[in-house]
Amino acid sequence: MDHDVYDGDVYEGDVYGVADASRVFNGMAATRLNGVAWQKSRHSNSQGSCVEFARLPGGEVAVRNSRFPEGPALVYTRAEIEAMLLGIKDGEFDHLVVG
């Protein structure tokens, strides 16, 4: 695939190809977020069926589907991502993946 992968370092750079953070919007093409480091879970499978996250300038987080890296990026605040991750850790979404 033709995109950056998280290498363990926290990405502190700009979103290249986007003039400024105010031009980042929910549903924009993920390919317009050039230069961000996309990260997936180490539990993801090797076929590329993964949810990927990237930290954006200003602290927002973009989410995309690795099967469609050119598709839309969903943009969330840090608080929204934190609430989701806490819910996942608490098992609130386990029913979505259990038989």
KAJO-V919360 format. One record per residue. RES is the residue in one letter. OMEGA is omega as a letter, one per 40 degrees, with the letter a starting at -180 (none if undefined). NEAR is the number of other C-alpha atoms within 12 Angstrom. D_FIRST is the distance of its C-alpha to the first C-alpha in Angstrom with 2 decimals. Layout:
<<RES | OMEGA | NEAR | D_FIRST> <RES | OMEGA | NEAR | D_FIRST>>
This chain:
<<M | a | 13 | 0.00> <D | i | 15 | 3.75> <H | a | 22 | 5.90> <D | i | 22 | 8.74> <V | i | 24 | 9.69> <Y | a | 20 | 13.43> <D | i | 13 | 15.32> <G | i | 11 | 18.71> <D | i | 13 | 20.04> <V | a | 17 | 20.96> <Y | a | 23 | 19.39> <E | a | 16 | 22.41> <G | i | 20 | 21.18> <D | i | 22 | 21.35> <V | a | 30 | 18.98> <Y | a | 21 | 18.41> <G | i | 17 | 18.87> <V | a | 22 | 21.09> <A | i | 14 | 24.72> <D | a | 17 | 25.78> <A | a | 22 | 25.28> <S | i | 13 | 27.64> <R | i | 20 | 25.22> <V | a | 33 | 22.66> <F | a | 24 | 23.49> <N | i | 23 | 22.77> <G | i | 20 | 20.73> <M | i | 21 | 19.30> <A | a | 25 | 15.92> <A | i | 39 | 13.35> <T | i | 30 | 11.91> <R | i | 26 | 15.44> <L | i | 42 | 15.02> <N | i | 26 | 13.54> <G | i | 25 | 14.31> <V | i | 35 | 14.44> <A | i | 33 | 13.19> <W | a | 36 | 11.69> <Q | i | 29 | 13.34> <K | i | 26 | 13.58> <S | i | 17 | 16.58> <R | i | 15 | 17.06> <H | i | 13 | 18.53> <S | a | 15 | 15.38> <N | a | 13 | 14.69> <S | i | 12 | 12.14> <Q | i | 10 | 11.32> <G | i | 19 | 9.13> <S | a | 17 | 12.32> <C | i | 22 | 12.71> <V | a | 24 | 14.39> <E | a | 34 | 12.99> <F | i | 32 | 15.54> <A | i | 40 | 15.90> <R | a | 35 | 19.34> <L | i | 37 | 20.53> <P | a | 29 | 23.56> <G | i | 20 | 26.72> <G | i | 24 | 25.52> <E | a | 27 | 23.87> <V | i | 34 | 20.79> <A | i | 41 | 17.99> <V | i | 38 | 16.56> <R | i | 34 | 13.76> <N | a | 26 | 12.53> <S | i | 32 | 9.03> <R | a | 18 | 9.63> <F | a | 21 | 10.22> <P | i | 31 | 8.39> <E | a | 21 | 10.54> <G | a | 20 | 13.51> <P | i | 24 | 16.28> <A | i | 34 | 16.49> <L | a | 29 | 19.65> <V | a | 32 | 21.56> <Y | i | 26 | 24.10> <T | i | 22 | 26.73> <R | a | 21 | 26.94> <A | i | 14 | 29.94> <E | i | 18 | 28.16> <I | i | 22 | 25.33> <E | i | 16 | 28.09> <A | i | 15 | 30.11> <M | a | 17 | 27.28> <L | i | 15 | 26.49> <L | i | 14 | 30.23> <G | i | 14 | 30.59> <I | i | 16 | 27.87> <K | i | 12 | 29.60> <D | i | 11 | 32.91> <G | a | 14 | 31.76> <E | a | 15 | 32.28> <F | a | 14 | 29.32> <D | a | 12 | 29.81> <H | a | 9 | 31.42> <L | a | 9 | 28.14> <V | a | 9 | 26.73> <V | i | 8 | 30.06> <G | none | 5 | 31.38>>
